Amino acid sequence: MSLHDDRGAESPARQRSAPTDAIARLMRLNQNRRSDGSRSPHKRLLTLLALGRLARTGSSQIVWSDAARELPQLLAEFGPPSTAASVKSAAYPFTRLRNDGVWTLSAAVPDDDVTPLRDSNPVGRFTPELEVAIITAGDIAGLARRLAEDEFPPTVVPDLLIAVGFDPDTSAPALMNQARRRSSDWPRAVLAAWDRQCAFCGFDGQLGGQAVGIDAAHVRWFTHDGPDELDNGLALCTLHHKLLDRGVLGLDEGASIVVSTHYSARTEAGRHLYDLHGRALQPRPGSPLPAADHLAWHRREVFRHPAIAS
């Protein structure tokens, strides 16, 4: 049976599938991870920035001069430490997102070239089909959260959503359609392996006999192929979990804690973090330290180099 009737109008099946297909193309961005495990969130960050514009103004359009200012800031805060937060780093997603069938530019400019972008200052935006599909779906904030959760750990997602213009408290957690599912047993096993206390500071709060304020943290992020194995897990208090995922804290080759020189604090409470620098991890006897390859991934892709001097 044809999807079109005699008058050439699209069938209900075609009308329903078009928005779904358009949004599916958006969700496929960054699905194919680099073989070396390196992070490249440039396109995802531009997409989130455009979704923030769409939610606030009803249009996803971003002028290049705005993108050249805002994207490097997002990359500096949420990209890997090796990323140069420069105008050129913004030109890559602004021009190449066209190749994914979800983005258009108001001027024909070559990929990655900053000069013609500066000269013509084009407007970038989602394709008309995609923009209509997102608006029709009716949950821009939920889509933004889903895209963020697909790329970043839960500790980082709220900060990222705020940075692109969403209120994380009003965008419900997304139900991710992941090929990999998190293990329900892994968090309990990790907390037990570290005696239900923070591996960094020793916090061991309990409520009714259950650990409270302590998370099972991936060293290599689950969203970037980090396994649910004991040698990729640490029991951390919620503060130190977030600081690990934001690159403030890291671990050297010998699994001793390091603190980034980019971190600073004035109060006594904030300056206590410096005391962690150089402290060796001490798991429960029989529990493994994080594996060397997971530590190396975190140092390369997350930790904000250099570390403070010992």
N, C-alpha and C positions, 0 to 999 in steps of 0.2 A: 504494500500500500504506500502511496506517495505521501510525503510529509506536507504537501501542499494540496489545497482543494482546487476546484476548477477556476477560482478567481485569482489564484496565485497567492492567497494569504497564507501565512505560516500556520501550521497546525499547533494545537496546544502543546504537544510534545516538544516541538522545536522551540516554542516560546519559553517553555520551562527550562530547557537544556541550555539555552544561550547564556543566561546569567550564571548558571552553574559552571559552564565551561570557562567563562571569562575569569571567574574567581579562582577556579582550579589552576589556571595558568599563573596567577599571582602566587598561589600557595606553593607551586613547584619551584619558585625561585630559591636557589641555594640548596635544593634537595640533594644535588650531587656534590658531596663533600670532596675536597681536595685529597688526593691519595696520601699526601704527607701530613694530613691532619691540621693544616694551617687554616686559620679563620680568615674569611673575606666577607664581612657583613655590609659592604658598601651599598649594594642594591637593596638589601633589606632595610637599611636605615633610610635611604631615600624614599622607599615605599611607605614606611611608617610616617615620615615627614609629610608626604603627600596625603596620607589618610588623615593626619591631624588637620591639614588645611581643609580637606573635604568636610570634616566634621564641623569645623568652625565657620566656614564661609559658604559651603554648598558647592565649592569647586576645588579640584585637586591641583590647580595650576600653581606653579612655582617659577618665578622669574630667575634666570641664571644668577643674577647678582645676589639674590637672597640665598640661593642654594650654595653659592661660593662662600658665603659667610657662615651658614648654619651647618652644612654637612661636615666641614672640617672639625667643628666643635663637637658634633656627635661622634665622629670617628676618634677624636682625641680621648673622649670619655669612655666610649663603649667598644672601640675597635681594639685589635691586638696591639701590643706595645710597639711592634715593628712598623706600624702604619704611620706614614708621614701625613700628619693632619694639615694638608696644604690644599690650595685651590686645585692643583692637578689631581689630587685624590678625589675631589668632588666631581671633576670632569668625567672620570671613568664611569660612575653609575649614571650620571645625568645624560650622557650620550649613549652608552651601551645598553641601557634598559630598553631602548627601542628594539633591540634584537630579540627580546623575549616576548614581543607581541603585546605588551601591556602599557607602553609609554609612547608618547608622541612629542615632537618638538616643532615649534612654530617656524623654524628656519632649518635649512639643510646645512648641517655642520658635520665635519668629520669626527670620528671617534677620538676621544681623549685629548683633543687639541684645545687648549685654553684660549689661544688668541682669537679665533673666530667666535668663540663664545663671548668673549669680552666685547668684540666689535659689534655683534648683532644683538647681544643680551636676549636670547630667545626665551620663550615660555615653554616649560615642560609640564606635562600633565598626563594622567591616565588616558588611555584610548576612550573614545565616547562610549563604546560598548561596555568596557569595564566600569567606567564611572557610573553609568546607569545601573549596571548590575549590582554594584556596591550599595547605591542609594536604595534600590528596590529591595535588597535583602534586609535593610532596615536596622543593622547592628554594626555600625562602623567601629565603635569602640571594641566590640567583641572580636571583630576581625583583626583589629590592630593587636589585641592581646594574643590572639592565636599565632599571628606572625612573629611576635616578640618571643613567645614561649617556645617556638620551633627553633629559635636561634640562640637564646640566652637562658641561663639557669633561673629558677624562681626568685632567687635573691636579687637579681639584677632587673627583672622585668618591670617592677613598679617604678624604679628610677627612670628607666627608658621611656615608659609611657608618659610620665610627667614631662620629660624633656621634649617630647614631640606633641604635647598639648592635650593629653588625656588625663582624666582623673582615674587612677587605678582602683579606687574604691567603688566606682560606679560601672566599671567594665568587668563583667562576671568572668571568672576563670574559664578558659576555653576547654572544651573536650577535644584534645588533639587526636587526629587520625594518624597515629604513628605506626610505622611498621614494627618498631621496637617498643616493647612495653616495659615499664619499670617493674622491677621485682618487688613484691609486697613483703618479702622476707628480708631483703637486704638491709633496710634501715635498722631493724631490730638486731641483726647480726653485727652491724658496724658498731652500734652503741654498746653491745655486750663486749666486743673485742677491745674497746677502750674503757671498760669499767664504768660506762654511763657517765663519763665526765669529759669536759672539753680537753682535747689533746693539746691545746695551746695554753690555756690558763688554769685548767683544773676545775672550773665551775661544775658543780654536780647537783644542782637544785632538783628537788622532787616535790611532787604534789600528789598526795594520796598514794605514795609508794611508787609513782611513775615519774620518770625523768621529765622535766619541764624546762623549756628554753634551751634544749640541746638537740641539734640536728645531725643526721647522717649526711655528710658532705662529700660530693665527688671531687677528686683532685682534677682529673680530666672530665670535663663536663659531659653529662649524659647526652646532651644535644649534639655533641661532637664525638660520638662513638665511644664515650667513656663507659666501661663495663660496670655492671653491678657485681663487682668482686671486692673482697676484703682489701686487696692490695691497691684499690682505687678509692678507698673510703677513709674518712676521718670523722670521729665524733667531735663536733664543734659547737660551742655556744652560738646563739643566733647572731651575735655581734661579729664574732671572729669568722663565722661562715660567710657572712656578707663581705667582710674585708678580704677574705681569701678570693672570693669570686670577683671582686672589683680590682684585684691586683695590688692592694695595699700590703697584704701579707703573702708570703711565698715560702718555699722550702728549697734549700740548696741541695747539692748532690748527695750530701750526707744526711739529708732529712732533718736539718736544723732550720729553725724558723728565721726568716729574713724579713725586714721591714723596708718598704720603699722610701727612697729619699723624697719622693713627691708628697709623702704624708707629712702633715705638720699638726701640732696641737699646742694650745697655750695653757689649758687647765691641767691640774694634777691628774684628773681622771683620764683625759686624753693622752697625756704624756706617759701613762702606764704602758702604752703599747710599745714604746721604745724598749722597755724591759724585756720584751719577748725576744728581741733580736739575739740570735746565737743560741737560743735554748733548743736542746736536742729533744726530739719526740721520744716518749717512753711508753710504748704500748704495753698492754697486759702480756705477761710471758706467753709465748705461743702465737701471739697475733702478729701478722706481718706489717712491716712498714710499707708505705706507698711504694709501688714499683718504680724503678728508675725511669722507664719510658713515660709513665704518667707524670712524674715530677718534671721531666724535661719538657713535656707538652705544656704544662702550666707555666714554667719559666719562659717559654718561647711565646706563648699565645695570650697569657693573662697578666703575669706579674709586671709591674711598672718599674723597669730598671732605671737607674742602678739601685742596689740596696745601700742602706746607710753603712758607714764604716764600722767595723767591729771594734 
